Amino acid sequence: MKIAVAHFMHETVTFLQNETRLDDFIYEGSPLAGEVLLRSDEGRYIGGFVKVAREFDDVELIGISSPMVPKTYIGSGWITSEAYEHFLGQMLNELSALGPIDGVYLSLHGAMAIRGVLRPEADIARRIRQVVGPTTYIAGTFDPHGNEDESFLRSADLAFCAKYYPHYDEYLQGCRAARTLVRAIRGDYRPSHATCKVPILTPTVAQWTGAPPWSELVQRALVWEARCVDLYVNVFFGFPWGDATDAGLTIQALTNQDPLLARKAAADLAHAAWRMRQGLVSAAKVCKVREGVQKAKALAATAKVVIADHSDRSGAATWVLSEVIAQGLSHTLVGTVVDRTLAARLQHIDAQPGDTFDMEVGGRIEESAGPAIRIVGKILKIVRADAPPPYCGNSPWIVVEFGASNLLIVTPFLAQITEPGVLTDYVGLHLDHISTFVLKSRVHFRRGFVDSGFAQHVILVEPEQPFLGTTRLDALRYEHLKIEEYYPYGCDAFQPKVISGGHQGGGSTHA
């Protein structure tokens, strides 16, 4: 049993000005192929898939040349058609050279955006189907922030989406994909699926599944899966920072040759989501930056506090840093502020730890980043190490000590710090004296800073202006997405339209 494995994943913020180019995907550790690819993602989707697939003695896995997450991480805009065609073309050529294969596993995201390609993940599946033929089974795993509809399953057979945010179950979904794909190839699982779009558009900061109503929606999907053998339910939360025609919330249900059950489960979850719509769009309490910094200053005297700057999509924003300085906070870590030019300059002059630092940092690259901020202090550390995005990616992290025992981490690319261990083990910092952590993150920081018990308080902030990361989505200049067709921006009625399909022994068919 021969199964090809490939990875092509990006969460594209189409409102950012900088494109994601071919060379952004090429660095030490990307692209990968063969056994190196199969061992590249041990705790996430590919790791789970490989672990379970190799529990079957008759399975041979083939790692197809695949780009990893770009150097820019999610701090970049539209992927160029050159980059997309280059890597997809390489995958298609390698698949063609393999000859007949039984299955293809794709580690995808769901919110990748390519200029000129409306639904990239569906396009990937369609073009792979053309190469491998109608009888090969195709399975994919997805991030819950995918902007997906039924299109992927027109060409593919199986889809498994992580349910939690933070995404604790990526490995589990990879395991499910492997087990079900092997069963399908053996004839033990005959996929039937149903998809239902729900016209609800929510900012990602509101989608934390650690509290109602998002936790209730996820629990409803889990109950369906527990009650019904061989039923899998996907809840795509949607990604509003991608200007896509298929944005918004989507429900998918997959069954073993039971199309009626698939339709029933998809419709039930869709109705439940619509009943919860007001709570779904308003689940997060977000402060303006000045108010949030004031609250943090008061709380930090007795506890560790996280200020989550959820709205900074480029990573270069200085709004919170400016208030930290203006309000005289002490023992505060700001991680990170993006400044590629500054990082290159410090490399050029061979800056060293201990050197005096007096430079402007961040801002400038676009309106949402704000102005550059002058920081006076000294360089505490310069971390140069080979590590994939969202961390170093062969580029230095500069740690600057300033003010009253404050630390600022400057990076050349956006880095979302989700675990204190990144700061201690990778950067080499001691955190005992730090009481306030300013992080460029929406929800993922809760994994290591909140759910672990590390910090006692969380304050979500955004600037006064409705910039591109705003909770006020009607302020964004959508060109493809029609925001008036979504709740709460115009749509106030909903009648589920469930689209069914499944593998019928000669490819995937829909009705």
Buried (B, 14 or more C-beta within 10 A) or exposed (E): BBBBBBBBBBBBBBBBEBBBBBEBBBBEBBBBBEEEBBEBBEEBBBBBBBBBBEEBEEBEBBBBBBBBBBBBBBBBBBBBEEBBBBBBEBBBEBBEEBEEBBBBBBBBBBBBBBEEBEBBBBBBBBBBBEBBEEEBBBBBBBBBBBBBBBBBBBBBBBBBBBBBBBBEBBBBBBBBBBBBBBBBBEEEBBBBBBBBBBBBBBBBBBBBBBEEBBBBBBEBBEEBBEEBEBBBBBBBBBBBBBBBBBBBBBBBBBBBBBBEBBBBBBBBBBBBBBEBBEBBBBBBEBBBBBEBBBBBBEBBEEEBBBBBBBBBBBBBBBBBBBBBBEEEBBBBBBBBBBBBEBBEEBBEEEBEEEEEBEBBBBBBBBEBBBEBBEBEBEBBBBBEEEBBBBBBBBBBBBBBBBBEBBBBBBBBBBBBBBBBEBBEEBBEBEBEEBBBBBBBBBBBBBBBBBEEEBBEBBBBBBBEBBBBBBBEBBEBEBEEBEBEBBBBBEBEEBEBEBBBBBBEEEBBEEE
